[in-house]
Amino acid sequence: MQEEVKTALEKIRPYLQADGGDVELVRVTGDGQVQVRLKGACGG
């Protein structure tokens, strides 16, 4: 599942970067919850 999440994040990353932000995968739990960290302009 983690690879699927990484693939999805790579698809949206250019749009976030275009606005001065980024996203980082923190973890995927065993029950399928995904934790990400928003950076830059997206962090506020």
C-alpha positions in Angstrom: 0.0 0.0 0.0 2.9 2.4 0.7 4.0 2.3 -2.9 0.5 3.1 -4.1 0.5 6.1 -1.8 3.9 7.3 -3.0 2.7 7.0 -6.6 -0.4 9.1 -5.8 1.7 11.7 -4.1 4.0 12.0 -7.1 1.0 12.8 -9.2 -0.1 15.7 -7.1 3.4 16.9 -6.1 3.9 19.2 -9.2 0.7 21.1 -8.4 1.7 21.7 -4.8 5.2 22.7 -5.9 3.7 25.2 -8.4 2.2 27.0 -5.4 5.4 26.9 -3.3 4.6 23.9 -1.3 5.3 20.2 -1.1 4.1 17.0 0.5 6.1 14.3 2.4 4.9 10.8 3.2 5.3 10.3 7.0 3.8 6.8 7.3 1.1 4.3 6.3 -0.3 2.4 9.2 -1.3 -1.2 9.2 -5.0 -0.3 9.0 -4.5 1.9 5.9 -4.3 5.4 7.5 -1.9 7.7 5.7 0.0 10.5 7.4 1.6 13.2 5.3 3.4 16.4 6.1 2.6 19.5 4.1 5.5 21.9 3.6 6.0 25.5 2.5 3.0 27.5 1.4 0.8 24.4 2.0 1.8 24.1 5.6 -0.3 27.1 6.7 
